[in-house]
Amino acid sequence: MQILLSAFQWVAFMVAGSIAAPIAIADLFQLSPADTAGFIQRTIFVLGLASLIQALFGHKLPINEGPAGLWWGVFAIYAGFSGTLYSSHEEVLTVLQGGMIVSGVIFFILSSTGLLKRLSSLFTPTITFIYLMLLILQLSGSFIKGMFGIQHEGQSMEPLVLLGSILTILAALYFSSHKVKWIQQYSIILALIAGWLIFIIMGLSESTSVSESWFSLPHVFVFGAPVFDTGVIVTSIFITFLLTTNMIASIRVMEEVMRAKGQPTFERYTKSGFASGLNQLFGGVFSAIGSVPISGSAGFVAATRMYSIIPFIIGSGIIMVISLIPKVMNLFASLPAPVGYAVTTVIFIKMVGLALSEYRKEEDIERIHFVAGISLIVGVGAMFVPAAAFKDMPVVVASILNNGLILGTITAILVEQYIIKKSSSQ
C-alpha cells in the first residue's frame, strides 16, 4: 500500500508538471479540440514511456521526463514559420517530427562514440551550482506569475488566486516539515489535494474536458510522414547537444541526493544517452514533444524522502495507462495551474539547498566567484530580453540566446575550462 501511494504521488507530480506544455503548443498551432486532446494524450504517454525506459535501462534513477523546454521553444519559433517558410501548421509539425527523430540519432552517435561521457566531465561542482541557480531563477518568474493568476502578457493579477496560492504554499510547507514521517513522505500529494480543495472552496476551480471517450490508443505520425529538411537537421544537432547539458546536470544533481543516502555512484551517462535517443525517437514517431530528464526531480525526492526507484517505476507505468483513458486525463487537466506552481515552488526551495551544497564543495573560492559572476549576469540578463528580439535570427541562434539557462551554463563551462587550462599551463 505504501509503495502504491508513493507511486501515485509521482503520478501527480509528473502530470502536474507536464500538462501545460502540450496545451500551450496545441494553442500555438491552432489545433482543434479533438487534435489537442490527442496531442496531450500522446505527450503524456511518451513522457511515461520515456521515464520508464530511463529508470529500467538508462540512468536508473528516479528522475521523471518532462517536455524539454528547448523543444518547446523550437515549437514556438517554428509555429511562426507557418505561411512563410512552410505552407501550413501541419507541414511545420511534420518537419518537427523529423527534427526529433534526427535528435534521437544524434544521441545514439554521442553515446556510442564516448563523447557524451567526455562531456559529463565538464560538469564540476561549480557548473552544477550555476546550472541549478539559473534553473531556479528562470522558473521562479513562471511560478510567481502563475500564483498571481497571470496567464498572458498585459493581464492584471488576481488577488483571490494569489491568496489561494499562498494558502497552498503554507499547506505544502506544513506537510513537508511535519513531525509524522508518513505525512512528510506524502507531502506533495497532500499539498496538491489541499490546494485543489482551497481553490474549489474559493470558487476558482474549473473542470476541463480533454476528451469524452473512455479509451484511446496513441497514433503515430498523426500530422503526416516526417520531413527532414536542412534547417531542422542543423537545428536538431545543436538542440541535442544542449539537451545533453540538461540530462547530465539532472543526473549529477540526483546522484548527489542519492549519495547522501549512501547510494553508490557509477558511470550512467552512456546508457542514459542511448535511452534519451530512444525517447527523442518516440517523441517524433508519436507526434508529441521531445522529453528531457527534469532536474526538479531531485528537489521532489529531497522533499518527500522517497529514495526508492520502485514507486517511480510503478508511477511511470500508471502514467502510460492513464494516458490511454481520456476521462482520467480530464481530471488531471482540471488541476488549477496556480496550485501546481505553488507546490512546485516548495520543491524548488529544496533545490536552492542542493545548489549551495555544490558551492560548498569547491575549494577554489575565487574561481567559483569569478565564473558564477560572469555566468549569472549573462544567464539572468538573457532572461529579461524579450523573445521578439530574436525573431529575425536563425532558429539555432535564437534557441540559445533566448534561453538564459543554456546560455549561462555554456558561458560557465567555457570560462571555467579557460581558467583551468590557463592555470595548468603556468
C-alpha positions in Angstrom: 0.0 0.0 0.0 2.8 2.4 0.9 4.6 1.8 -2.5 1.3 2.3 -4.3 0.7 5.7 -2.5 4.2 6.7 -3.3 3.7 5.8 -7.0 0.5 7.9 -7.2 2.4 10.8 -5.6 4.9 10.5 -8.5 2.0 10.4 -10.9 0.5 13.6 -9.5 3.9 15.4 -9.6 4.8 14.2 -13.2 1.4 15.1 -14.7 1.0 18.4 -12.9 4.4 19.5 -14.2 3.8 18.3 -17.8 0.3 19.1 -18.7 0.8 22.8 -19.5 3.3 22.3 -22.4 1.1 20.3 -24.8 -1.8 22.6 -24.1 0.3 25.7 -24.9 1.8 24.1 -28.0 -1.6 23.0 -29.3 -2.8 26.5 -28.9 0.2 27.9 -30.9 -0.6 25.6 -33.8 -4.3 26.3 -33.5 -5.2 22.6 -33.2 -8.9 21.6 -33.0 -10.2 20.4 -29.6 -10.0 16.8 -30.8 -6.4 17.2 -32.1 -5.5 19.0 -28.8 -6.8 16.1 -26.8 -4.8 13.6 -28.9 -1.7 15.8 -28.6 -2.0 15.9 -24.8 -2.6 12.1 -24.7 0.4 11.3 -26.9 2.7 13.6 -25.0 1.8 12.2 -21.5 2.1 8.6 -22.9 5.6 9.4 -24.3 6.7 11.0 -21.0 5.6 8.0 -19.0 7.3 5.6 -21.5 10.5 7.8 -21.5 10.6 7.8 -17.7 10.2 4.0 -17.6 13.0 3.5 -20.2 15.4 5.7 -18.3 14.6 4.0 -15.0 15.0 0.5 -16.3 17.7 0.8 -18.9 19.2 4.3 -18.8 20.4 6.2 -15.7 18.3 4.0 -13.4 17.5 6.9 -11.1 14.1 8.3 -10.1 14.2 11.3 -12.5 11.0 11.9 -14.4 11.0 13.0 -18.0 9.2 16.2 -18.9 8.6 18.2 -22.1 12.0 19.7 -23.0 11.9 23.5 -22.7 14.3 23.6 -25.7 11.9 21.7 -27.9 9.0 23.9 -26.5 11.0 26.9 -27.7 11.7 25.4 -31.1 8.0 24.5 -31.5 7.1 28.2 -30.6 9.6 29.6 -33.1 8.6 27.2 -35.9 4.9 28.0 -35.4 5.7 31.5 -36.7 7.1 30.0 -39.9 3.7 28.7 -41.0 2.5 30.6 -44.1 6.1 31.8 -44.8 8.7 29.1 -44.9 6.1 26.3 -44.7 2.6 26.3 -46.2 0.6 25.2 -43.1 0.8 24.3 -39.5 0.6 20.6 -40.4 3.7 20.9 -42.6 5.6 22.6 -39.8 4.6 19.7 -37.4 5.9 17.1 -39.9 9.2 18.9 -40.0 9.4 19.0 -36.2 8.6 15.2 -36.1 11.6 14.8 -38.4 13.7 17.0 -36.1 13.0 14.9 -33.0 14.0 11.7 -35.0 17.2 13.3 -36.0 17.9 14.3 -32.4 17.4 10.7 -31.4 20.0 9.6 -34.0 22.5 12.2 -32.7 22.0 11.0 -29.1 22.9 7.5 -30.3 26.1 8.8 -32.0 27.2 10.8 -29.0 26.7 7.8 -26.7 28.4 5.2 -29.0 31.4 7.3 -29.6 32.0 8.1 -25.9 31.7 11.8 -26.5 28.8 12.0 -24.1 30.9 10.6 -21.3 33.6 13.2 -22.0 31.1 16.0 -21.9 29.9 14.8 -18.5 33.4 15.6 -17.1 32.8 19.3 -17.7 30.1 19.3 -15.0 32.2 20.2 -12.0 30.5 21.4 -8.7 30.9 25.0 -10.0 29.0 24.2 -13.1 26.3 22.2 -11.3 25.9 25.1 -8.8 25.5 27.7 -11.6 23.1 25.4 -13.6 20.8 24.9 -10.6 20.8 28.6 -9.7 20.0 29.6 -13.2 17.2 26.9 -13.4 15.7 28.2 -10.2 15.9 31.9 -11.3 14.5 31.1 -14.7 11.5 29.2 -13.4 10.8 31.5 -10.5 9.3 34.0 -12.8 6.8 31.5 -14.2 6.0 30.3 -10.6 5.2 33.8 -9.4 3.2 34.8 -12.4 1.2 31.6 -12.1 0.5 32.2 -8.5 -0.6 35.8 -9.3 -3.1 34.3 -11.8 -1.3 35.9 -14.7 -1.5 33.7 -17.8 -0.5 36.1 -20.6 1.1 39.5 -21.1 -0.9 42.5 -20.0 -3.2 40.6 -17.7 -3.8 42.0 -14.2 -3.0 39.9 -11.1 -6.0 38.2 -9.4 -5.9 38.8 -5.6 -8.1 35.7 -4.9 -5.8 33.5 -6.9 -2.7 34.9 -5.0 -4.5 34.2 -1.7 -5.3 30.6 -2.7 -1.6 30.1 -3.9 -0.3 31.4 -0.6 -2.5 29.1 1.4 -1.4 26.2 -0.8 2.3 27.1 -0.2 1.6 27.2 3.6 -0.1 23.8 3.4 2.8 22.4 1.4 5.4 23.8 3.9 3.3 22.4 6.8 3.2 18.9 5.3 6.8 18.8 4.3 8.1 19.8 7.8 5.5 17.7 9.7 6.8 15.6 12.6 4.9 12.5 11.4 7.1 10.7 8.9 4.4 9.4 6.5 2.9 13.0 6.2 6.4 14.2 5.2 6.7 11.4 2.7 3.4 12.2 1.0 3.6 15.9 1.5 3.4 16.7 -2.3 0.2 14.8 -3.0 -1.3 16.1 0.3 -0.4 19.6 -0.7 -1.9 19.2 -4.2 -5.2 17.9 -2.8 -5.3 20.6 -0.1 -4.6 23.3 -2.7 -7.2 21.9 -5.1 -9.8 21.9 -2.2 -8.8 25.5 -1.3 -9.4 26.6 -4.9 -12.7 24.7 -5.1 -13.9 26.4 -1.9 -12.9 29.8 -3.2 -14.7 29.1 -6.5 -11.5 29.2 -8.5 -11.5 25.7 -9.9 -12.9 24.9 -13.4 -13.4 21.5 -15.0 -11.5 20.9 -18.2 -12.6 18.4 -20.8 -9.7 16.9 -22.8 -11.9 14.1 -24.3 -15.1 12.4 -23.6 -14.0 8.9 -24.7 -13.1 6.2 -22.2 -10.2 4.5 -24.1 -7.9 5.7 -26.9 -4.6 4.3 -28.2 -1.9 6.8 -29.2 -1.4 7.1 -33.0 1.9 7.5 -34.9 2.8 10.2 -37.4 -0.5 11.9 -36.8 0.4 15.0 -38.9 1.9 13.0 -41.8 5.2 11.4 -42.7 8.2 13.1 -41.0 10.1 15.7 -43.2 13.8 16.1 -43.0 14.9 19.5 -44.3 18.3 21.1 -43.9 17.1 23.7 -41.5 15.6 21.3 -39.0 18.6 18.9 -39.2 21.0 21.7 -38.3 18.7 22.9 -35.5 18.3 19.3 -34.1 22.0 18.8 -34.0 22.5 21.9 -31.8 19.4 21.2 -29.7 20.7 17.7 -29.0 24.0 19.0 -27.7 22.1 21.4 -25.5 19.7 18.6 -24.3 22.7 16.7 -23.1 23.5 19.6 -20.8 20.1 19.2 -19.2 20.4 15.5 -19.0 23.9 15.4 -17.4 23.0 18.1 -14.9 19.8 16.3 -13.8 21.8 13.1 -13.3 24.5 14.9 -11.4 22.1 16.6 -9.0 20.1 13.4 -8.3 23.3 11.5 -7.7 24.2 14.0 -5.0 20.8 13.4 -3.3 21.3 9.7 -3.6 24.9 9.8 -2.3 23.7 11.4 0.9 21.7 8.2 1.5 24.7 6.0 0.8 23.7 5.0 -2.7 26.7 4.0 -4.9 27.5 6.2 -8.0 28.7 4.9 -11.3 29.0 5.9 -15.0 25.4 6.4 -16.1 25.7 8.9 -18.9 26.3 6.5 -21.9 23.3 4.3 -21.1 21.2 7.4 -20.4 22.3 8.9 -23.7 21.1 5.8 -25.6 17.8 5.9 -23.6 17.4 9.6 -24.4 18.0 8.9 -28.1 15.2 6.3 -28.0 12.9 8.8 -26.2 13.5 11.5 -28.8 12.6 9.0 -31.5 9.4 8.2 -29.7 8.6 11.9 -29.4 8.9 12.1 -33.2 7.1 8.9 -34.0 4.1 9.6 -31.7 3.9 13.3 -32.9 4.5 14.5 -29.3 7.1 16.7 -27.6 10.7 15.6 -27.1 11.5 14.9 -23.5 14.4 15.5 -21.1 15.2 14.4 -17.6 13.8 17.0 -15.2 16.2 18.5 -12.6 13.3 19.3 -10.3 13.0 15.5 -9.5 16.0 15.9 -7.1 14.0 18.6 -5.1 11.0 16.3 -5.1 12.9 13.3 -3.8 14.7 15.5 -1.2 11.3 17.0 -0.1 9.4 13.6 0.1 12.4 11.4 1.1 11.3 8.8 -1.4 14.6 7.5 -2.5 13.5 4.1 -3.8 13.1 3.8 -7.6 10.3 1.1 -7.3 7.5 3.6 -6.7 8.9 5.7 -9.6 8.8 2.8 -12.0 5.2 1.9 -11.0 4.2 5.6 -11.3 5.7 5.8 -14.8 3.7 2.7 -15.8 0.5 4.3 -14.3 1.2 7.4 -16.3 1.2 5.3 -19.5 -2.0 3.6 -18.6 -4.0 6.7 -17.6 -2.9 8.4 -20.8 -5.0 5.8 -22.6 -8.1 6.8 -20.6 -9.1 10.3 -21.6 -11.7 10.6 -18.8 -8.9 10.3 -16.2 -6.8 12.8 -18.2 -9.8 15.2 -17.8 -9.3 15.1 -14.0 -5.6 15.9 -14.2 -6.2 18.7 -16.7 -8.6 20.3 -14.3 -5.9 20.9 -11.6 -5.7 24.6 -11.2 -2.4 25.8 -12.6 -1.6 28.1 -9.6 -1.8 25.0 -7.3 0.8 23.3 -9.4 3.0 26.4 -9.3 2.6 26.8 -5.6 3.5 23.2 -4.7 6.4 23.2 -7.2 7.8 26.4 -5.5 8.2 24.5 -2.3 10.0 21.7 -4.1 12.4 24.3 -5.6 13.2 25.6 -2.2 15.0 22.3 -1.7 16.8 22.9 -5.0 18.4 26.0 -3.6 19.8 23.9 -0.8 21.2 21.4 -3.3 22.8 24.3 -5.3 24.5 25.7 -2.2 25.8 22.2 -1.2 27.5 22.0 -4.6 29.0 25.5 -4.0 30.5 24.4 -0.7 32.4 21.5 -2.4 34.6 23.9 -4.3 38.0 24.6 -2.8 39.0 27.4 -5.2 36.6 30.1 -3.9 38.0 32.8 -6.2 37.4 30.7 -9.3 33.8 29.9 -8.5 33.0 33.5 -7.6 34.5 34.7 -10.9 32.8 32.0 -13.1 29.5 32.4 -11.3 29.6 36.2 -11.6 30.0 36.2 -15.3 27.6 33.3 -15.9 24.8 34.5 -13.7 25.0 38.0 -15.2 24.9 36.6 -18.8 22.2 33.9 -18.0 19.9 36.1 -15.9 20.4 39.1 -18.2 19.3 36.9 -21.2 16.1 36.0 -19.3 15.0 39.7 -19.4 15.5 40.0 -23.2 12.1 39.7 -24.9 11.7 36.7 -27.3 10.7 39.1 -30.1 14.3 40.4 -30.2 15.4 37.2 -31.8 12.6 36.8 -34.4 14.9 37.6 -37.4 17.8 35.3 -36.2 18.4 31.6 -37.2 16.4 29.2 -35.1 19.6 27.7 -33.6 20.9 31.1 -32.5 17.5 32.2 -31.2 17.1 28.9 -29.2 20.4 29.6 -27.4 20.2 33.3 -26.9 16.6 33.2 -25.8 17.4 30.6 -23.1 19.2 32.1 -20.1 19.7 28.7 -18.5 21.6 27.2 -21.5 23.4 30.4 -22.4 24.6 30.9 -18.8 25.6 27.3 -18.4 27.6 27.3 -21.7 29.3 30.5 -20.6 30.2 28.9 -17.2 31.7 25.8 -18.9 33.8 27.9 -21.4 35.0 30.4 -18.7 35.9 27.6 -16.2 37.7 25.5 -18.7 39.7 28.5 -19.9 40.7 29.3 -16.3 41.7 25.7 -15.6 43.8 25.4 -18.7 45.4 28.8 -18.1 46.3 27.7 -14.5 47.7 24.3 -15.6 50.0 26.0 -18.2 51.6 28.3 -15.7 
